[in-house]
Amino acid sequence: MAEHDELTEENFFSTDDVYKIAALVNENLAGVVYHYWINNANSPAFEVLDYITLAFKSGNSITLTAGLETDGIRVDEPDFAAERAKLEADFEGKVTIESRDVSQHKFWKSAIGQDITPSLMRFESRVINDSLVLKFEDADAVEIFLGIEGLEVDFFDEDEDSGMTDVQA
């Protein structure tokens, strides 16, 4: 069976999400925050990168998630204060969401202050939501992709045949 025969509606970005991601072209990256879902019930704590927020000099921002309710990357507008309060009530402080500014992390440091250029998404009849590559004017491309648990981030290897195509506004 071909890979695309196994894809369901949950494996594709929505049309709205594609437009929101395409609108990032020419946005100047100002900061990046990772939001981790953390279970402190056992030691060591179990952490999952649940959300990534990209902030731009224009004042706009976008938050990507691979939360429990999704089978792929989605654009989301979470209320982190409400989410933390709900987790506190439901799990008596053993589970929380912790936000960390990672703008100076190796993946993002050279991209801060750079404009996003036409970036890459996997396309197979529609746009598949397992990966997103952000390209910058004068910085290495960064790939956000689904891991075993939550989101993962790495530099994008442009020499690898990834099936990615440009996405533009």
C-alpha positions as CSV (number, residue, x, y, z in Angstrom):
1,M,0.0,0.0,0.0
2,A,1.4,3.4,-0.9
3,E,2.1,5.8,1.9
4,H,-0.6,8.3,0.9
5,D,-3.3,5.5,1.0
6,E,-2.9,5.4,4.8
7,L,-3.4,9.2,5.3
8,T,-6.6,10.5,6.9
9,E,-8.0,14.0,7.4
10,E,-6.0,14.3,10.6
11,N,-2.7,14.0,8.7
12,F,-3.2,17.3,6.8
13,F,-2.9,20.9,7.7
14,S,-6.3,22.7,7.5
15,T,-6.6,25.3,4.8
16,D,-6.7,28.0,7.6
17,D,-3.4,26.7,9.0
18,V,-1.7,26.7,5.6
19,Y,-2.7,30.3,5.1
20,K,-1.5,31.3,8.6
21,I,1.9,29.5,7.9
22,A,2.2,31.0,4.4
23,A,1.6,34.5,5.9
24,L,4.8,34.1,7.9
25,V,6.9,34.9,4.8
26,N,8.6,38.3,5.3
27,E,7.9,38.2,9.1
28,N,11.0,39.1,11.1
29,L,11.6,36.6,13.9
30,A,11.9,38.3,17.3
31,G,11.7,35.4,19.7
32,V,10.9,31.7,20.3
33,V,9.3,30.1,23.3
34,Y,9.0,26.4,23.9
35,H,6.1,25.3,26.1
36,Y,6.7,21.9,27.8
37,W,4.1,19.6,29.2
38,I,5.8,18.3,32.4
39,N,4.7,15.4,34.6
40,N,6.5,15.6,37.9
41,A,4.8,12.6,39.4
42,N,8.0,10.5,39.1
43,S,11.7,11.3,39.1
44,P,13.0,12.3,36.7
45,A,10.2,14.4,35.4
46,F,8.7,13.5,32.0
47,E,8.8,16.4,29.6
48,V,7.1,16.8,26.2
49,L,7.6,19.8,23.9
50,D,3.9,20.5,23.4
51,Y,3.9,24.0,21.9
52,I,6.3,26.4,20.1
53,T,5.5,30.1,19.9
54,L,7.2,32.2,17.3
55,A,7.0,35.9,17.9
56,F,7.7,38.5,15.3
57,K,8.8,42.2,15.3
58,S,5.5,43.1,13.8
59,G,3.8,42.1,17.0
60,N,2.3,39.0,15.4
61,S,2.9,35.5,16.7
62,I,2.0,32.0,15.9
63,T,1.8,28.9,18.1
64,L,2.3,25.4,16.8
65,T,1.3,22.3,18.7
66,A,1.3,18.5,18.5
67,G,-0.9,18.2,21.5
68,L,-2.8,15.1,22.7
69,E,-5.8,16.1,20.7
70,T,-4.0,16.0,17.3
71,D,-2.3,13.5,15.0
72,G,-0.1,16.2,13.5
73,I,1.2,19.7,13.9
74,R,-1.6,22.4,14.2
75,V,-1.7,26.1,14.6
76,D,-3.3,26.9,18.0
77,E,-4.1,29.9,20.2
78,P,-3.8,28.4,23.7
79,D,-4.5,30.2,26.9
80,F,-1.5,29.1,28.9
81,A,-2.7,30.6,32.2
82,A,-6.0,28.7,31.9
83,E,-4.3,25.5,30.8
84,R,-1.9,25.7,33.8
85,A,-4.8,26.3,36.2
86,K,-6.7,23.3,34.7
87,L,-3.7,21.0,35.0
88,E,-3.1,22.2,38.6
89,A,-6.7,21.4,39.5
90,D,-6.8,18.1,37.6
91,F,-3.4,16.7,38.7
92,E,-2.7,18.5,42.1
93,G,0.4,20.2,40.8
94,K,2.1,17.1,39.5
95,V,1.5,18.1,35.9
96,T,2.1,21.6,34.5
97,I,3.1,23.6,31.4
98,E,6.4,25.3,31.6
99,S,7.4,28.1,29.2
100,R,11.1,28.6,28.2
101,D,12.5,31.4,26.0
102,V,14.8,29.5,23.6
103,S,15.6,32.5,21.4
104,Q,19.4,32.0,22.1
105,H,19.3,28.2,21.5
106,K,21.5,27.0,18.7
107,F,18.6,26.4,16.4
108,W,17.2,29.9,16.7
109,K,20.1,32.2,17.7
110,S,21.1,33.1,14.1
111,A,17.5,33.3,12.9
112,I,16.5,36.0,15.4
113,G,16.2,39.3,13.5
114,Q,15.9,37.5,10.2
115,D,12.9,37.5,7.8
116,I,11.3,34.2,7.0
117,T,11.5,33.4,3.3
118,P,9.3,30.9,1.4
119,S,9.4,27.8,3.6
120,L,8.8,24.1,3.0
121,M,5.9,21.8,3.8
122,R,5.4,18.2,2.7
123,F,2.8,17.9,0.0
124,E,1.0,14.8,-1.1
125,S,-2.3,15.9,-2.8
126,R,-2.6,18.3,0.2
127,V,-0.2,19.6,2.8
128,I,0.8,17.0,5.3
129,N,1.2,18.2,8.9
130,D,4.1,16.1,10.1
131,S,6.8,18.7,9.4
132,L,7.4,22.3,8.7
133,V,10.7,23.9,7.6
134,L,11.2,27.6,8.3
135,K,13.8,29.2,6.0
136,F,15.5,32.5,6.8
137,E,17.4,35.1,4.8
138,D,20.8,34.6,6.3
139,A,20.4,31.8,8.8
140,D,20.1,28.0,8.7
141,A,16.7,26.5,7.9
142,V,15.0,25.0,11.0
143,E,12.6,22.0,10.8
144,I,9.8,21.5,13.3
145,F,8.5,18.0,13.1
146,L,6.5,15.3,15.0
147,G,8.5,13.2,17.3
148,I,7.5,10.1,19.2
149,E,6.2,12.4,22.0
150,G,5.3,15.9,20.9
151,L,7.3,18.3,18.7
152,E,11.0,18.2,17.9
153,V,13.3,20.8,16.3
154,D,16.5,20.4,14.3
155,F,18.4,22.0,11.5
156,F,17.0,21.1,8.1
157,D,19.3,19.2,5.8
158,E,18.5,20.5,2.3
159,D,20.5,17.8,0.7
160,E,18.1,15.1,2.0
161,D,15.2,14.1,-0.3
162,S,12.4,15.1,1.9
163,G,9.4,15.5,-0.4
164,M,9.1,19.1,0.7
165,T,7.8,21.9,-1.5
166,D,7.8,25.7,-1.1
167,V,4.8,27.3,0.5
168,Q,4.3,31.0,-0.2
169,A,1.6,33.6,0.6
